[in-house]
Amino acid sequence: MLTVTAILLAVALFLSPDHVMAGQPATAQSVDPTCAVPESVLAPGGGLPRTSARLAAGGSLSILIAHSAKPTSKPGIVGYPARLESELKRRLPGREINTTVLSLTGEAAPAMVAPLTLAVEKERPALVVWQTGTVDAMRSLDLESFGTALQAGIAEVQRRGADIVIMDMQYSMHTAQLIDFAPYVSYMSWLAQSSDVFHFPRYDIMRYWVEDGRVDFADESSRAKQRAYEFVHQCIGQLLAQSVAAMIVPLPVGERTGASN
């Protein structure tokens, strides 16, 4: 296992301009302009080979989303997993697409690996979205343990035939002043690039929205909180769907409307 010092040095190298991945900008027409972010915030990923192969063989795009957040009970508000599903159906017409959610409330990354592995073994998804890092940062858990867990989880998912996207924590100015998220965000970014998996930078995306004045988390009124919640989930769903769709190798024309299983 690399030391923290070596990893932080590598982070600086990987995050330099020379290592930014090339590709089409994230502000594609299929993303609402109010949600769009520049490529300096959300760069295209390299690919989803297992998912692409599953679809090319006529299979469905089944997605397992694992997170540690508390369940929400906000009436009338659709979370990003459901929005991701509907957005992908719009982008990949004729394909069977479904999302399931694995809630591991309050668990740090090391404790998520085993139940995530079991869920992948049982559900056999084509793609896993692993949302983690929040609890680890809140508890100031050891970076090396965090990295070891991420590496183990990625390996277990891939070993079972699924692609994986790792998603970091949410951003708000208030929590950012209380919790040092930066080392965990940087670690995830470096590890994703070194492991050739896609890192969806939710923290930086939301920070960009706040700094650009698109969403205000400081307003504590119920209506403002609801607007912010709706905005975030709608836009995360769109941007994640756009990223996933862009990483799937296009199917031959004759196969796009083929039967799925």
Summary of the structure (lengths in Angstrom):
residues: 261
radius of gyration: 17.8
end to end distance: 40.1
largest distance: 53.7
contacts: 830
relative contact order: 0.19
helix: 50%
strand: 10%
